Amino acid sequence: MRSVRLHASWVGAYAALFAAHAIAQPTGVSGYDLIELRPVEWHLTTAVDALDDYARVLVTSGNAPSTPLVWINGERFIIPSPRGFGLVLAQDIGSAGVVVGIAFEDPGLLIRSFAWTVRDGIHLLDLLPGTSTDSVRAVDERPWPECLIGCDCGFTITYATLWRGTTPTQVGGPRSAIGAVNNLGHAVGASYNELYRVSRPTLWRDGQTIDIGGEPAWQDGAAISINDRDEVVARLTGFGVFHWYADQRTLLPDIGDCSSRGWAINNAGLIAGESNPDPRCRSGRQHAVAWERDGQQYTLFDLNEFITRHPGITLILAKDINDAGQIAAFGEYDDGRERGFLVTPYRFEMSDPVPGRAGTTNTITVTGLQPNQRVHLVWGTQEGAQKVRAACPGGTLLIRDPIALPAVRADVNGVATITVNVPLIARGRTVRLQAVAPVECEISHTITWTFE
C-alpha cells in the first residue's frame, strides 16, 4: 500500500483537531506487579497475544515453530492443533472462554480458522465456516455459538466479515480487514480507498461504514481496537495514534518525539500500547505505555516507571488490557531473555514481615488504605491470577488457591497493622503474601518471602 506524508498545512489543521498531554501518574494506582508467563520447556521466549477479564492470557511460546498457550491462574494449557493441521496461531480470547485463531493445513500452507473453548482445559470447538485462507481476528465476550467473530475472509482478496454462529455478514468491501469487535456487534479495522489507494481507519456499525480518519482522505491508517462505548483507538501513518469517539479525534502523546502505537482500549477508556522514548528516533527500544483519559484529553504513562519492585526488566509492548486495568505485555530481562508478562495494577503498599522468622509473631504494615477500610492478608505457595470475589471485575488476586487470614481495619491515617503467628514448621518455607480489600476489590503488590 502507498503511504503519504502529511503536508505542513495538513499538520496544522490536524493540530487544531487533536489535543495532547504529558506523562502522568495513573489514577488510583501505586504501581504494577508482574507475573512472568514462562515458555514451555523446550522454548526460550514467550510473546503475548490477548487477555480477557479473568486474566486468562493468550501466549505464544517460542519462535518458529511456536506453541500457542492459554495461561490460566498460574497454569499453562497448550492449544491443540486440529487433526491434519500443523502450526496454530491464536488471535483472541473472549471473557466467555472462547479462543479463536488460525491453523495451517498439512500438506501445503492453506489457512483455516478455528475456535476453541476454555473449559477444564482447552477444547477444539469447530472449523469456522468460510473458504480457505480466511484469517479470524477477533471474538466478543459471548459464549459459543452466540459469540461474534471477526474474520478477514476470502481466498485471494479479503473482505471484512462478521460471523454469528454459522451466519456470515460481510461488512467491508474488497481489501478490507477486521481489527476488533465489541459486544454491541460493532467492528473496526481498515477499508480500502480505491481513489487514493490507501487503507482507511474504519468503524462498521449497524450497517454503516464510517471512515474515522478525518481529512485528508488520502492518509493511510487503520482502526485497531474498540470498546463497548464505541470508543476506538486507531492510527494514521506519518501522523500517530489517536482516540476516536462520537466523531471527535484526540491525538495520543508520545514519550519522546517518535511515533507510538495503541493496541487495545478497555471500557474505562484506558489504552495500552507502545512508544519510543528516544528523542532522536534513531535508536533504543519501544516502551510499554498506557494512556488515560483526562477530561477531553489523554495523559500518557510509561509502565516501566511503575514496576520498581521488578528491577532488571524492561516492558517493551503493552498488547492488551482488560476492564480491571490488567495488561498483557511483552518485555525483556537485562540478560536478553524475552518474556510475556501479566501486568497488574495495585492500590496500596505492604511491608515485608517483621522480623521475618518462623516460630514467632510477625507484623506486616499496609499503607495507602482509606480510614477504617477492611483488609485481609492472604497467602499461598504458587502464583496465579483470579478474581478477589465473584463480583469483582477482572482477575486481580495474584496467588493461586489463597488462604485468607481474619480482617483488620485501617486507622484514621489509612494504615493497617496485621500480626501473624508464624509456626516453627514454616521455617525455610517460601510463601506469597498479598493484602486485599475484598469490598472495594483492591489489592497490594505481592511479596515472596522465605521465613528464617
N, C-alpha and C positions, 0 to 999 in steps of 0.2 A: 504494500500500500504506500501511497505517496504522502509524506508529511510536509506541512507548510509552516515556515517560520512566521511568527506574528510580526507584522509591520509595527513600527513605533507608534503610529496613530491608533492602531487597534489595542496596543498595550495600555495606552492612556484611557481608551474607552472602557476596557475591562477593569482597570483600576477603580473607575468610578462605580462599577457594579459590585466589586468584591471588597471584602474587609478582612484584615489580618490582625494577629495579635502576637504576643511574645510567649516564651517558655514560662510555665507556671507550675504551682503545686496542685496536684489533683485534689478535688474537693472530697473531704471525708476519708482520705487515705493517708496513713502514716508511712506506709512502704509497701513493697511487694515481696511475697515469698515465692520460692521456686521449687519445683519438683522436676528432676531430670527424667525425661522419657527415654529410657535406655533402649538400645537396639537389641535385636535377637543376637544370640551368642556369636554367630559367625560374621556379623557385620560390625563396621567401625563407626557409622554415623546414623543419625536419625534426622528427619525433617518432619514438619507438621503441615497438615492439610486443612483441618477443620475442627471445630469444637462445638458441643451442644450445651444446653442449660444444666445438664447433670455432670458437667466436667468430663464427659467422655470425649477423648481426643483421637482423631484420625492421624496416624503416624506412618511415615514411610521409613522403613529400616533399610539402610544400605543404599548404595548407588545401583548401577546396572550389573546384574539383575537385583531388583529391590523386592522387599516383602512388605505388603500393607498390613497394618495392625490397627486395632482399636484398643486404646489404653483406658481401662475401666477400674477406678478405685484401686490403683496400685498394681493391677494385673494386666498382662498383655495377651490379647487374643488375635491370632492370625486370621485374616480374611481369606476364606478358602477360594481357590481358583475353580471355576466351573469345569466339569469334565470336558476334555477336548480343547481347553484353553490354557494358555501359558501365563504370561505376565498380567497382573492385575494392578490397576491404578485406581485407588479410592479418591473420590472427589468431594463428597459432602456427607454430613450426618445430621439428621433432624432429631429434635428432642423426644420424639416418639420412638426413637431407636431404629430408624430406617437409614441404612447406608446405601449410597449409590456410587457407581464407578464404572469403569470400562475394563474389558479383558481382550487380549489379543489371541485370536483363534490359531490353533496349530493344525496343520502346517499353514504357512502364509502369515500375512500381517493384517488380516481383516479385523476390524474393531467391532465389538458388540457391547451393548450397555446392559448392566445387571443391577439388581437390588438385593441387599442382604438385610437381615433384621438382627438386632441385638437382644437376645433373649436366652439366658443361660448359655452364653457363648455367641458365636456368630454363625448364622444360618443363611444359606442361599435361598432367596425367595423365587425369583423368576428372571427369565430373559425378557428385557423390556421390549415391547413391540417396536417395529420400525425396520429400516433397512440396515445393512452392514455399513460400517464406518460412522454410525451415529456416535456422538460423544455426549453422554449425560453430564450435566454440570452441577445441578443444584437440586435440593429437596426441601420442602417445608416441614413443619412440625407435626403434621398429622400422621396417623398410623397407616400402614399399607392395608388396602389399596386406595384409601381415600387421599393419600398424600399427593401433592402436586410436584411434578418433576420437570425440571427444565433441561432441554436437550438441543444440541446443535445437530439437526437431523439432515441427512442427505448423503448420497454416495460420492458425488464429485463437487456439488455446491451445497453449502449448509443453509438451513432455514431454522430460525429460532422457533422452537416448538415446545408447548406445554402438554404434559401427559397427566391425566387424571384417571387412575386405573389403567384401562386399556384404550382410553379415548384420547386421541391426539387433537390439539388445536394449534394450527400454525399461526404464529403471531407476527413473524418477521418475514421480510422478503428475501431474495437471493443474497447470499453472503452475510446474513445476519447471524448473531451469536448471542447466546444466553450467558449472563454473568451470575445472577442470583434470582431467587423468588421469595416472596413473603407469604404470610398466612392469609392474606386477602386475595390471593390468586394473581398478584401483580408481579411483573418480571422486569429486570433491567439487563442491559447488555449493549450491543453495538449493532447498528443498522448501516447498510452501505448506501452512500450518496453517489449515484451514478454520474451526476453532473460534475462534481468535484473529485470523484474517485477517491473518497476518503470514508472511513468509518466514523459514525457519529454516536455519542453517548445517548442512549435511548431508554425510555420508560414505556412499557406496554401495559396499559391499564384499561380494563373494561372495554376492550375492543378498539381503544385508541392507541396510536403510535405517536409518542411525544418526544421530540428532539429536545433534550435538556441542556444542550451545549451552548445555546445562545448564538449570537453573531460574533465573528463571521462564520458562515456556514461551511467554509472550506477548511476549517480546523479539525484535524484528526483527533479522535478520542474514543472513550468507552465508559459506560457505567459499570461499576464493579460490585456494589452491594446495595441492598435496600432493607429497611426495617418495616415494622407493621404500621408505622405512621406515614409511610411513603416518603421517608427521608432517604436520600440517595447519596452515596459517595461515588465520585466519578473523576475522570482526568481528561485533560486536553494536552496533546503532545506539544512541547515547547512552551507550555504555559504553567501547568501544575495540576494539583489535585484540589477538588472543590466539593463542597456540600451543597445539595440542591433540595429545596422544599418549597412547594407551592409556587413554583416559577421564580424563586429567589435563590441566587447563587452566592455562596460565600467562599472565597479563596482560603485554603488552609495554609498556614505559615510553615516555613521550613526552619530547621535548626540553623543552618548556615545560609549560603546563597545558592545551594544546589536544589535540584528538584526532589520532591517527595512522592510517595505513593500511598494511597489509602486502600486497605484491603477489606475491611468489614466495618459495619455500623450496627450497634445494638439498639434496643428500643428506648434507651435513655438518650440516644443521640451521640454516645461515645464512639469515637472512630479509632481503629487500630491500623497501624501501617508502618512506614519506614521513612527515614530522612537522612541525608548525608551531612555530617557536621563539618566537613572540610570546606572552609570559605572559598578555596580556590577551585573546588570541584574537579580536582585532578587526582587525588589520592584518598586513602582512608576508606573505611568500610561504612556501609549504611548502619544506622542505629534504629532499634525498635522504638517507636514512639506511639503516643496516643493523643488525640485531640478531644478537648472537652468544650461543650457549648457554654459560652459566657454571654448571656443575652442574645444579641443578634450576631455575635462574633464567635470565633473559636480560639481557644488557647491551646498551646502545644506543650507537652512534657516528654522528656526523654526518659524511657523506662529505666535506663542504666543508672540514673541518679537516685533511684528508689529501691535498689537491690543491694544496699550496702552490707547486708548480712550474708551476701554470697560473693565474696571477692574472687577475682580470677576469672569471671565470666563477663562476656560482652554480648548483650542481646542485639541481634542484627535486624531481625524482621518480626513484626507482630502480625500474624497471618489471620487470626480470627478472634472474636470477642463475644462473650455471652452476656445475658442480662444481669448477671451478678458482677460483671466487670472483670471476670477472669479472661485471660488471654492465652492463646496458643502461639508460642513464639519459637523462633529459631535463634540459636546463639553459638558462641564459640568459647572454649576454655583458653587460657593463656598458652597451654601446651599444644593448641591446634585442634583438639577434639571438637567435632561439630555435633550438636545435640538439639533435639526439640525439648521444650520446657513448657510445663503448665505454670503460668504466672498468676498468682492470686493476691488481690489487694487485702491488706489488713488494716484494722481501725486503731487498735491500741497496742501498747508495748507491754512486754512481760520480761521480768528479770530471770536470771539463772537461779536455780535452787541454792539456798544458803543454809548450811555450809556445804551442801552437795555430797553429803555422806549418808550411807545406809546405817541403820541401827539408831537413828536419832530423828529429831523433829527438824524438818526443813521449812524454810519460809520462801515464798515466791510473791513478788510485788507486781501488781498490774496497774499501769497508769494510763491516763487518757480516757477514762470512763466518765460517764455522767454521774453526778451525785446520786447516791442511793441505787445505782444500777446494779442489777444482779448478774454475777459472773460465776461460771464453773471452771475448774481446772479439769481437763480431760487428758488421758494418757493412753498410749498403746505402744506396740513394738514395731509397727510397719507403717509406711507412708501410704496415703490414699487420697481420695477426694470424693466427698459425699455431702449431701445436704445436712445442715445443722439440725433441721427438723423438716417435716413434710411441706410446711407452708413457706419455707424459705426459698427464695429464688436461687437457682444455680447450686453447684456443689462447692462448698467453701471449707468444710472441716477437712483438714489435711492429714488425718490419722485414720487408718483402716481399723474397723472394729474398736472404736474408742470406748474407754471406761470413764464415766463422769464421777467426780467427787462432789460432795454437797456444796451448794451455792453459798457464796458470801456476797456482801453488799459493799459498794464503794462508799467512802466517806464524803464529806462535803467538798473535798478537793478532787474527787474523781479517782481516788486511789483505793485499791482493794488489796488486803494482805491475806494470803492463803497459807495456812500452816498444814503440813502433811507429815504424818508419822511414817517414815520410810523404814520398812522392816529390814533386818540384817540380811535376810535372804536375797535382797535386791542388790547386794554388793557385787560390783562387776557387771551388772546388767545395764544395757543401753535401752533407753526408752525415748519416745517422742512425747513432748508436752505442749499443750496449747490451751489458751484461755478463750472461753466462748461465752457470749451473752446471747442465749437462745431466743429471748423475746424479740430482740432487735436484729437477730441474725448477723451479729457482728463477731469478729474473731481477732485474735492477736496473731503474730507470727508463731512459727513452731520452734521449739528448742529440742535438739537431740543431745541427751545427757547420759553419761555413764557414771553411776554412783560409786564412790570410793568405798 
